[in-house]
Amino acid sequence: MTGNLDTLRKAGVLSTRKLATQITGFLIGAALLAWCIHTAVQGGDWSRIKEASPWLIAGLAACSIVSLATNGAMFWLFIRPVRPVGFRAMQWLNLVAGLLNFLPVRVGMVARVAYHLKVDRMPLLLLGGWFAAITYVLAMAIGVCVLATLVRPEMDWIWIALIAGMLLLGGGLTRTMMLLPFVVRHGRGMDRMLSDRRTLWGGIVLRLVDISAYLGRMACAAAILGLNLPWSDIMILAIMALAFSVNPLGRFGFREWALTIVATRLIAADMTEAEIQATSAQLALIDSAGEAIVAIPAGAIALFWYVRQWRAAPPLTVRDATAAPAAPHTDDRGADPPVDRDP
């Protein structure tokens, strides 16, 4: 185990500089979360939360389950054009990452990278291209949803048409861009992922499902507090939650703080400024709690799978971690390479 950790440090995954940055981010996030909790406790009305409908609590959990499953499916889908992996393995790994992301220094991301390096023997350059492709589609989907909501606050067929049109345009331009010679030379696998029709359009659809899950969870949280927010405001809050979940410094505290600040400006109720801020903090905490009640127990179970896979894999070397991504390959019949079976 010590040798593997030393290899990760030499490969740059656990460098001292990165750890220092992450620890600083965790301390800032902890302070922000403490402020949110203090704000919610001091001025919030907790009677609605105590009397919350079981159906709304179930809705929080259901949306979190959909989001976790969708993200696992996205990681599986995006890597298929380059290096197919098992679908169930990606679901288990995503549960582990979801749990560890509640800890400091983005342990979830480190655990994900370490797994792919040691168990799947994927080099860091390929992992960088893989994660970049997923982030690219995330940014495109978020940007399209925000722009459509700003142009058309009512979530009707025109709003849906705006999103569909912009995504079709963005997806088409993306495929064209990924086929450019310069991008192909330096894409590190990202070009093969985003030029593949099934991967690109399937990834966009899965990301829209994920955004819908965030939207549903935020709607349940608002309903628990008795907030009559328009769907456009709920969409903005859901997008904020999703965007800050992938914050490079960690989701811990930053997401709750951002939601509190934005919700304070969106809530228009017959309350004092302090009460609005306290209610906004409660909204942010309920949304995070709705994710935690699923991610923490499911991730704890998945940890047993992770440890078993880690121990069964051969030791990691710096050469394995820093190798160049393999070139595209097919079998003798010109077919795609076989999909790795789930362990």
N, C-alpha and C positions, 0 to 999 in steps of 0.2 A: 504493500500500500504506500509506504514511504517513497519507494522508488518511482511509483507512478506519479505521485504528487511532485516529486523533484523533476520528472520529465515535463509535467504540465508547466512548471515554473520556467524551465529552460525553453519551452516552446512559446512562452509569452502569455499563456492563458492565465497564470496566477502571478504575474509580475508584481513587484513591490509597489510600483507606481499605480497600477490598476487597483490594487487592494487599498492603498491609501485614499484614492479618489472615491472608491465605493464606501469605505468606512465613513468618510466625510459626508457623503450623500446620505448614509444611513442616519447619522447623528442629526442632520438637518431634517430628514424625514420624521424622525422620532419626535423632534421638537414641534414640527407642524401637526403631527397626529395628536400630540398632547394638547396642543391649542384647540384642535377640533373637538376633542373629548371634553375639555374644560368648558368650551363655549356651549356645547350641547347639554352638558349636565347643569350648568349654572342657570341658563335661561330657557331651556326647552320644556315643553309640556310632554311628559312621558305617558300620559293616560292613554293616548291613542295607540301607542306602541304596545302597552300592556294588554290592550283589548283588541289587538290586530286579528283580523280574520285568519283562520288556519289556511284558507284558500290562497290568501295573498302571500303568506309565508311559503306555502307550497309553490306558488308562482315564482318567488325569488329563487328557490332551490332548482326548480325545473329549468329556468332560463340559464342558470349557472351550469347545469349538466349539459345543456345544448351547446353552450359556449366552449366548454372543455372538450367535448367530443368533436366539435367542428374544428378547433385548433389542432387537435391530434390528426384529424383527417387532412388538414392543410399541409402539415409537415410531411405526411406520407405522400400526398399527391405531388408536391413540388419537386421532390427528389427523384421521382420515378424516371424521368427522361435521362437521368445521369447515373443513378445508383439505386435501384429499387430496394426497398426495405419492407419488413413486415408491417402490416396495418395494425395488428394488435400491439406490436412492440411500440409503435409510435403513440398509441393511446396510453399504454402504461407509462411511457417516458413523459408524456405530456402531463399526466397526473402528478408525477414526481416533481416536475418543474413547477407546476401550479402550486404545490405545497411549499416548496423551497423558496418561491418568489416572495413569500411573506416574511422571509428572513433577511438579514442585512447582506450587503455586498452581492446582490443578485445571484445568490447561491443557485437558484433554479437554472439560470443560463449557464453557469459554470458546470453544473451537473449534466446538463444536456450536451454541452461541448465535450466534456470528458467522456461521456458514454459513447458518442459517435467516434471519438478518437480511438478509444481502447477496444470497444466491442465491435463496431462496424468498420474500424480501420479506415476511416475517412480522414483525409488531410485537412488542415486548417483552411487552406485556400478554397477548397470545395465547400466547407462549412460556411465560409464568408459569403460565397456566391449564393448558397442556399438561403441563408438568412436574409441576404439583401433582396432576393426575389420575393420572399414573403413580405418583407417590409415595404417593398415597392408597391405591391398590390394593396397592402393595408393603407398606405398613404394615398393611393389613387381613389380607393373606395371612400375613405374619410373625406377627402377633398370634394368628391362628387356629391356626397350626401350633404355636406355643409353648404356647398354652393347652391344646390337645388332647394334646400330649406330656406336660404336667404332670399332666393329669387321667388319662391313659392311657399310661403309659410304653411298654407293649408296642405295637408298630406292627402291629396286626391289623385285622380288619374293623370292630371297634368304634372304633378310632382313625380309620379312614377315614370312618366314619359321622359321627363328631364333627366332623371337618373339613368334610365335605360339608354337614352341617346348619348349622354356623355360617356358612359362606360363602354358602349360600342365604339365610339370614336377613340377613346383612350386605349382600349384593347387593340384596335386595329393599328394605331400608331406605335404601340409597344411592340407588336410582332414585327412591324417593318423596321423599327430601330434595332431590335435584337438580331436581325439578319445582316446588319451592316458589317463589313469586314473588320473594322476596328473593334467593334463590340465583341465579335466572335473570337478575336485574338485575345482579348483581355477580359472576357466575361466570367471566367472561373466557374463555368457551369451555369451561371445565371442566364446566359444567352440561350442555352438549350432548354432551360425550364420555361422561360417566358416566350419562346418562339414556338413551343409545342401547344397546339390548339387546345387539347384536352386539359392540359395543366393550367394554362392561362385562364380560359373561360370557367373551368371548374373551380379554380382558385378564387375568381371574382364572385362566383355564386356562393361559395362557402363563406367568403368574407361578409357578404351581405346577410347570410344567415347569422353569422356571429354578431354583426351590428344589430340585427333584429333581436337577438337574445339580450344584448345590453339594453336595448330600448325597452323590451318587456320587463326586465328586472328593475329598471329605473321607474317605469310606470307603476309597478307593484309597490316600490318604496314610497313614491309620491302618494299612492292611494292609502297606504298605511297611515300616513300623516294627515290625510284628508285634504291634500293640496289639489286644487283644480287647475292644473297646468295644461296649457295647450300642447298638442303633440309636437309642434315645432320646438318648444322649449325642452320637452323631454328628450327629443332627438339631440339637441345641442348638448345637454347634460350627459347623455349616453356616449356621444362622440368624445367628450372630454374624459370620461371615465376610461374609455378604450385607449385613447391617445396616451394618457398618463400611466396606463398599465405597462407600457413598453418604454417608460422613461429610463434612459441609460443609467441614472443614479438609483434606480429601484422604484417600485410602486409604493413602498411603505411610507405613508404620510403625505406624499406629494399628491396622490390622486384625491385623497379626502380633502386636502387643503384647496386644491383647484376647484373641486365640485362645490365646496362651501362658498368660495368667492363668487363663482359664476351664478350659483343658485340664489345667492343674496340679491343679485341684480335682476333675476328673472321672476322671483316670487312677488306678486302684487296682492297682498292680503291685508285685511284690517288688523294689522299688528304693528307694534313699535319696531324701530330699527333693530333693537337688541333681540327681540323675539324672532324677527325674520332671520337674523344671522344664526340664532340658536337652532331654528327649524332647518335652515340650510345645512348646518353641521350634522343634525340628526339624519337628514336625507342622505348625506354622503356616507355616514357610518352604517346606516341600514343597507345601502347598496353594497358596501364592502362586506358586511356581515352575511348578506345573501350569497356572496361568492365563497366566503370562508366556511360556511356550514357544509358546503359540498367539497371544496378543494382540500381542506385539511384532513378530514377522515379518509377520503378517497386516496389522497396522496400518501397518507401514512400506510395504507394497505399496499400501495404500489411500491413503496420503498423496499419491501421484502423481495419483490421481483427484481428491482434495480440491483440490490446487493448480490443476489444470486447470479445475475448476468455479469456483473463486474468481476466477481471472483472466478467465474468460469472462463473469462477471456484471457488470452496471453498477455504478458507484460507489455506496456506501451514504451516505445522508443521515440526519441526526438526525430529520427529519420522518418518514422511512420507519420508523425504529426505534421512535419514540414514538407512532405512530398508534394509534388505538383499533381493537380487533378488529372485523372486518366482521360485520354482522348475518347470521343464517342466510339462505340464498338457494337457490332452485331454478330450473330452466330453465322455459321456457314450458309444458312438459307436466307440471310439478309433480314432475319427477324430481330425484334428487340431482345436484349439480354434477359434471362429468366429472372423472375422476382424472387428475392430472398424469402425463405419461409420464416414464419414467426417462430421464435424459440419456444 
